[in-house]
Amino acid sequence: MANNTYYPRQLRQLSSYLSGLVQGRLWLKVLVGMFLGLVVGTLLGPSVGLVEPATGSLIGNWLAFPGQLFLATIQMIVIPLVIASVVRGLAASENLEQLRKLGLRVTGFFVITTAIAAAIGLWVGNLINPGSMMQGLATQAPATNDVASADMPGVDELPQTLIGLLPGNPLDAMVEGQMLQVVIFSIIVGIALVSMEPQKSRPMLDLLDSLQQICMTVVGWAMRLAPFAVFGLMAQLTTTIGFNAMLGMASYVATVLIGLLLMLAVYMLILKLVAGQPPLRFLKDSRDVLLLAFSTSSSAAVMPLSIRTAEDKLGVRPSVSQFVIPLGATINMNGTALYQAVATVFLAQVYGTDLGMGSMALVVAMAVGASIGSPATPGVGIVILAMVLQTVGVPPSGIALIMGVDRILDMCRTAINVTGDLVTCRLMENWSGKRLPSEPLPQES
């Protein structure tokens, strides 16, 4: 028996703080911080040479301290936030049958759109061929293009691999940052709470409500650091590699941005054809949360505002939004998958490595698999990219070439990731039937 009346209003009240950050032009402050970081980093870096390289590197490391503090704070809070949000979202479901259908539809939609995003990335990367402009910059000999399929689980290992997804020790999964295992554990707890009587599940829901408020308070503190974080990180990177090298990456940046715009167009087309919602209206309603996602580069940090936007602006019921949004922040990384595909093609072109059809198919599969369960925190795309590159025989050391512009692209692909979560919410609301009489419409707090 589900508790239909238990609705976490505190979550929407806390999201008002994040919404206020957007009204306070946080995104503009972040852009100003990025520009100033580029200027300071250029003055301190090898391009201008006002100071010795060692001194410039030392100053850059200290300037990056607020950025490192911001990243560490978000990473620290993401696991308890995901646990609380997923469990409470599941507990708001009407019944197990609705939960089963919703879970299958959401997961299937995420996997399909992530594969589409990776395929778009490969297509755009091969069409524009940005790596041809930088051939010769890489001094390391290209690796052989023998796909390291030995690391991929075989058919005989598949049962053990699937069992390994179930966290034998949830605390170990949390300590090691195994996000997919954490989500599976949260789903199991949430389903158990749905199956219990309301008076017995209420104490656990109250505890998770407090945990969610604690997480969001800490996220609110971290948001104040965002402009300084971007300034410091950009200054450090420009100090290290110089401004000229970053200008040489313009073709790569343009390729990724074109791919992300194409993915946005795919989302808007799906929204128009399936849900009948005008794309311009959707973009207007979700503008605040997309600007905040761009500013913070973290799907997890904007989760409360995403939930509130889905409920207040897109007409999504709480039982859908509070299940889809936290799940999407964990496994729906379409922008990240597209970026990984473009980066793989770009570095393969730089190193002169030929990617065959088999390797490209593997890139799509790896991008989908690696995106599922990756933390919704800034910079995680680079970690996943190293694994994808190694699998298809491109030297992972090539990541050093694209690190300088990754912060800008991270902000853009996070906005696409959050767009995907909101579009999925709207489609699931459309497919899940009429709102039940017992479930109240969300009220403005």
C-alpha positions in Angstrom: 0.0 0.0 0.0 1.5 3.3 -1.0 1.3 6.6 0.8 -0.1 8.9 -1.8 -0.4 12.0 0.5 3.2 12.1 1.5 4.7 14.8 -0.6 8.1 16.5 0.2 7.2 20.1 0.1 10.6 21.0 1.7 12.4 19.9 -1.4 10.5 22.5 -3.5 11.1 25.2 -0.9 14.8 24.5 -1.0 14.8 24.7 -4.8 13.6 28.3 -4.4 17.1 29.1 -3.3 18.6 27.6 -6.5 16.0 29.5 -8.5 17.0 32.7 -6.8 20.6 32.1 -7.9 19.4 32.1 -11.5 17.5 35.4 -10.9 20.7 36.7 -9.4 22.4 36.1 -12.7 24.7 33.3 -11.4 25.2 32.2 -15.0 26.4 35.6 -16.0 28.8 35.7 -13.0 30.1 32.3 -14.1 30.8 33.6 -17.7 32.5 36.6 -16.3 34.6 34.4 -14.0 35.5 32.2 -17.0 36.6 35.2 -19.1 38.7 36.7 -16.2 40.2 33.3 -15.6 41.3 33.2 -19.3 42.8 36.7 -19.1 44.7 36.0 -15.8 45.9 32.6 -16.9 47.1 34.0 -20.2 49.1 36.8 -18.4 50.7 34.2 -16.1 51.1 31.5 -18.7 53.8 30.8 -21.3 52.1 32.8 -24.0 52.9 36.2 -22.3 55.6 35.1 -19.8 55.2 37.9 -17.2 56.4 35.4 -14.6 58.6 32.3 -14.6 56.7 29.1 -15.6 57.2 27.6 -12.1 55.9 30.7 -10.4 52.9 30.8 -12.8 52.1 27.2 -12.1 52.3 27.8 -8.4 49.9 30.8 -8.6 47.6 28.8 -10.9 47.4 26.0 -8.3 46.4 28.5 -5.6 43.9 30.2 -7.8 42.3 26.8 -8.5 41.7 26.2 -4.8 38.1 27.4 -4.8 37.4 25.3 -7.8 38.8 22.2 -6.2 36.8 22.9 -3.0 33.6 23.3 -5.1 34.2 19.9 -6.9 35.0 18.2 -3.6 31.8 19.6 -2.0 29.6 18.4 -4.8 31.2 15.0 -4.9 30.9 14.6 -1.1 27.1 15.2 -1.2 26.0 13.5 -4.4 25.7 10.0 -3.0 23.4 10.8 0.0 21.4 13.2 -2.3 20.8 10.5 -4.9 19.9 7.9 -2.2 17.4 10.2 -0.6 15.8 11.4 -3.8 15.5 8.0 -5.5 14.0 6.3 -2.4 11.5 9.1 -1.8 10.6 9.3 -5.5 9.8 5.6 -5.5 7.9 5.9 -2.3 5.6 8.5 -3.9 4.5 6.0 -6.6 0.9 4.8 -6.5 1.6 1.1 -6.8 4.2 -1.5 -7.8 2.7 -2.0 -11.2 3.0 1.6 -12.1 6.5 1.6 -10.7 7.5 -1.4 -12.9 6.1 0.1 -16.1 7.7 3.5 -15.3 11.1 2.1 -14.5 11.2 0.0 -17.7 10.1 2.9 -19.9 12.5 5.4 -18.3 15.5 3.1 -18.5 14.7 2.1 -22.1 14.3 5.7 -23.2 17.6 6.7 -21.5 19.5 3.9 -23.2 18.1 4.6 -26.7 18.6 8.4 -26.6 22.2 7.9 -25.2 23.0 5.6 -28.1 21.5 8.2 -30.5 23.7 10.9 -28.9 26.9 8.9 -29.3 26.0 8.1 -32.9 25.4 11.8 -33.6 28.9 12.5 -32.0 30.6 10.0 -34.3 28.8 11.3 -37.4 29.6 15.0 -36.7 33.2 14.2 -35.8 33.8 12.3 -39.0 31.9 15.0 -41.1 33.8 18.0 -39.8 37.1 16.2 -39.2 38.5 18.7 -36.6 41.6 16.6 -35.8 43.1 17.1 -39.2 44.0 20.7 -38.2 46.1 19.5 -35.3 47.9 16.5 -36.7 51.6 16.7 -35.7 50.9 18.2 -32.3 50.8 14.8 -30.8 54.3 13.4 -30.4 53.4 10.0 -29.1 53.2 7.2 -31.6 49.6 6.0 -32.2 48.6 2.8 -30.5 47.7 -0.2 -32.6 44.0 -0.3 -33.4 43.4 -3.7 -31.9 40.3 -3.4 -29.9 40.9 -4.5 -26.4 37.9 -6.8 -26.2 39.6 -9.0 -23.6 38.5 -6.5 -21.0 34.8 -6.8 -22.0 32.8 -9.5 -20.2 32.2 -12.6 -22.3 28.9 -14.5 -22.5 30.1 -17.0 -19.9 31.0 -14.1 -17.5 27.7 -12.2 -18.0 25.8 -13.8 -15.1 28.5 -13.0 -12.7 28.7 -9.4 -14.1 24.9 -8.9 -13.6 25.1 -10.3 -10.0 28.0 -7.8 -9.4 25.6 -5.0 -10.1 23.8 -5.9 -6.9 25.7 -4.2 -4.0 26.7 -7.0 -1.6 27.9 -4.3 0.7 26.1 -1.0 0.1 28.6 0.9 2.2 31.5 -0.3 0.0 29.6 0.9 -3.1 29.1 4.3 -1.5 32.8 4.5 -0.5 34.0 3.5 -3.9 31.6 5.8 -5.7 29.9 2.9 -7.6 26.8 5.0 -8.6 24.9 2.3 -10.4 25.1 0.0 -7.4 24.0 2.9 -5.1 21.0 3.5 -7.4 20.1 -0.2 -7.4 20.3 -0.3 -3.6 18.1 2.9 -3.4 15.5 1.4 -5.8 15.3 -1.8 -3.7 14.7 0.2 -0.5 12.2 2.4 -2.3 10.2 -0.6 -3.6 10.2 -2.1 -0.1 8.8 1.2 1.3 6.0 1.2 -1.4 5.1 -2.4 -0.3 4.8 -1.4 3.4 1.9 0.3 5.2 2.2 4.1 5.4 2.5 4.3 9.2 5.5 1.9 9.1 7.3 3.6 6.2 6.7 7.2 7.5 9.7 7.2 9.9 12.1 6.3 7.2 10.7 8.8 4.8 11.0 11.5 7.5 14.6 10.6 8.0 15.3 10.8 4.2 13.5 14.1 4.1 15.9 15.5 6.7 18.9 14.0 4.8 17.7 15.6 1.6 17.4 19.0 3.2 20.9 18.6 4.7 22.3 17.8 1.2 20.6 20.7 -0.4 21.8 23.1 2.3 25.4 22.0 1.5 24.7 22.3 -2.2 23.5 25.9 -1.6 26.8 26.7 0.1 28.7 25.2 -2.8 26.8 27.3 -5.3 28.2 30.5 -3.9 31.6 29.3 -4.9 30.7 28.6 -8.5 31.9 31.9 -10.2 35.2 31.7 -8.2 35.5 28.0 -9.0 35.3 28.6 -12.7 37.6 31.6 -12.6 40.3 29.6 -10.7 40.0 26.4 -12.8 40.2 28.3 -16.1 43.1 30.4 -14.9 45.0 27.3 -13.8 44.5 25.5 -17.1 45.4 28.6 -19.2 48.5 29.1 -17.0 49.6 25.5 -17.7 49.0 25.2 -21.5 48.9 28.8 -22.8 46.2 30.6 -24.6 47.4 29.8 -28.1 47.0 26.1 -27.6 43.4 26.7 -26.5 42.7 28.8 -29.7 43.9 25.8 -31.7 41.1 23.7 -30.2 38.4 26.0 -31.6 37.5 23.5 -34.4 37.1 20.7 -31.8 34.9 22.9 -29.5 32.8 23.9 -32.5 32.3 20.3 -33.5 31.1 19.3 -30.0 28.7 22.3 -29.8 27.2 21.5 -33.2 26.6 17.9 -32.0 25.0 19.1 -28.8 22.7 21.5 -30.7 21.7 18.5 -33.0 20.9 16.5 -29.9 18.8 19.3 -28.5 16.9 19.4 -31.8 16.3 15.6 -31.5 14.8 16.2 -28.0 12.6 19.0 -29.2 11.4 16.9 -32.1 10.5 13.9 -29.8 8.7 16.3 -27.4 6.6 17.8 -30.3 5.8 14.5 -31.9 5.1 12.4 -28.8 3.9 14.9 -26.1 2.6 17.6 -28.5 4.4 20.3 -26.5 5.8 23.3 -28.5 9.6 23.3 -28.2 9.8 27.1 -27.6 7.3 26.8 -24.7 9.4 24.0 -23.2 12.7 26.0 -23.5 11.0 29.0 -21.9 9.6 27.0 -19.0 12.9 25.2 -18.3 15.2 28.2 -18.9 16.1 28.8 -15.2 17.2 25.2 -14.6 19.2 25.0 -17.8 21.1 28.2 -17.0 21.9 26.8 -13.5 23.0 23.5 -15.0 25.3 25.4 -17.4 26.7 27.5 -14.5 27.4 24.5 -12.2 28.3 21.7 -14.6 26.4 19.3 -12.3 23.1 17.5 -12.9 23.1 16.6 -9.2 23.4 20.2 -7.9 20.4 21.3 -9.9 18.2 18.2 -9.1 15.8 20.1 -6.7 15.2 22.8 -9.2 14.8 20.2 -12.0 12.1 18.5 -9.9 10.3 21.8 -9.2 10.4 22.8 -12.8 9.0 19.5 -13.9 6.1 19.7 -11.4 5.3 23.5 -11.6 6.1 24.3 -15.2 5.7 21.0 -17.1 2.7 19.6 -15.2 4.5 16.4 -14.1 3.2 14.6 -11.0 5.6 14.2 -8.0 5.6 10.4 -8.2 7.0 10.7 -11.8 9.4 13.7 -11.4 11.0 12.5 -8.1 11.8 9.1 -9.7 12.9 10.2 -13.2 15.0 13.2 -12.2 17.3 11.5 -9.7 17.6 8.5 -11.9 18.3 10.6 -14.9 21.0 12.6 -13.0 22.7 9.2 -12.6 22.2 7.3 -15.8 21.1 9.8 -18.4 24.3 11.3 -19.8 23.4 12.0 -23.4 25.5 15.2 -23.7 28.5 13.4 -22.1 28.1 10.4 -24.4 28.0 12.7 -27.5 31.1 14.6 -26.2 33.0 11.3 -25.7 32.2 10.2 -29.2 33.4 13.5 -30.7 36.6 13.5 -28.5 37.4 9.9 -29.5 37.1 10.7 -33.2 39.1 13.9 -32.8 42.0 12.2 -30.9 42.0 9.3 -33.4 42.3 11.9 -36.2 45.1 13.7 -34.3 47.1 10.5 -33.8 46.3 9.1 -37.2 44.4 6.1 -35.8 41.8 4.7 -38.2 38.5 3.8 -36.5 36.7 1.1 -38.3 33.0 0.4 -38.1 33.6 -2.2 -35.3 35.5 0.4 -33.3 32.8 3.0 -33.8 30.1 0.6 -32.7 32.2 -0.2 -29.7 32.5 3.6 -28.9 28.7 3.8 -28.9 28.3 0.8 -26.7 31.0 2.0 -24.3 29.5 5.5 -24.2 26.1 4.1 -23.3 27.6 1.7 -20.7 30.0 4.1 -19.1 27.4 6.9 -18.9 25.1 4.7 -16.8 26.2 4.9 -13.2 28.7 7.7 -13.6 28.6 10.4 -10.9 26.6 13.5 -11.8 29.5 15.8 -10.9 31.8 18.2 -12.9 34.7 16.7 -14.8 33.6 13.0 -14.7 33.4 12.9 -18.5 37.2 13.0 -18.7 37.5 9.9 -16.5 35.0 8.0 -18.6 36.7 9.2 -21.8 40.1 7.7 -20.8 38.4 4.3 -20.6 36.7 4.7 -24.0 39.9 5.7 -25.7 41.9 2.8 -24.3 39.3 0.4 -25.5 39.5 1.5 -29.1 43.2 1.8 -29.2 43.7 5.6 -29.0 46.4 6.8 -26.5 44.6 8.1 -23.4 47.5 10.6 -23.0 45.8 12.6 -25.8 43.3 13.8 -23.2 45.9 16.4 -22.2 45.2 18.1 -25.6 41.5 18.7 -24.7 41.7 19.3 -21.0 42.1 23.1 -21.5 38.6 23.5 -23.1 36.8 20.8 -21.2 35.4 23.1 -18.6 33.5 25.1 -21.3 32.2 21.9 -22.9 31.3 20.4 -19.5 28.9 23.3 -18.9 27.3 22.9 -22.3 26.8 19.1 -22.1 25.4 19.3 -18.6 22.7 21.6 -19.9 21.8 18.9 -22.5 21.9 16.2 -19.9 19.3 18.1 -17.8 17.2 18.8 -20.9 17.1 15.1 -21.5 15.9 14.5 -17.9 13.1 17.1 -18.2 12.0 15.8 -21.6 11.8 12.3 -20.2 9.7 13.5 -17.3 7.2 15.1 -19.7 7.0 12.0 -21.8 6.5 9.7 -18.9 3.8 11.9 -17.5 2.1 11.8 -20.9 2.4 7.9 -21.1 1.4 7.2 -17.5 -2.2 8.2 -17.9 -4.4 10.6 -16.1 -3.6 12.0 -12.7 -5.2 10.0 -9.9 -8.0 11.8 -7.9 -6.2 11.1 -4.7 -3.0 12.9 -5.8 -3.1 16.7 -5.4 -1.7 19.1 -8.0 1.5 20.7 -6.9 1.0 24.0 -5.2 3.4 27.0 -5.3 5.3 27.3 -2.1 
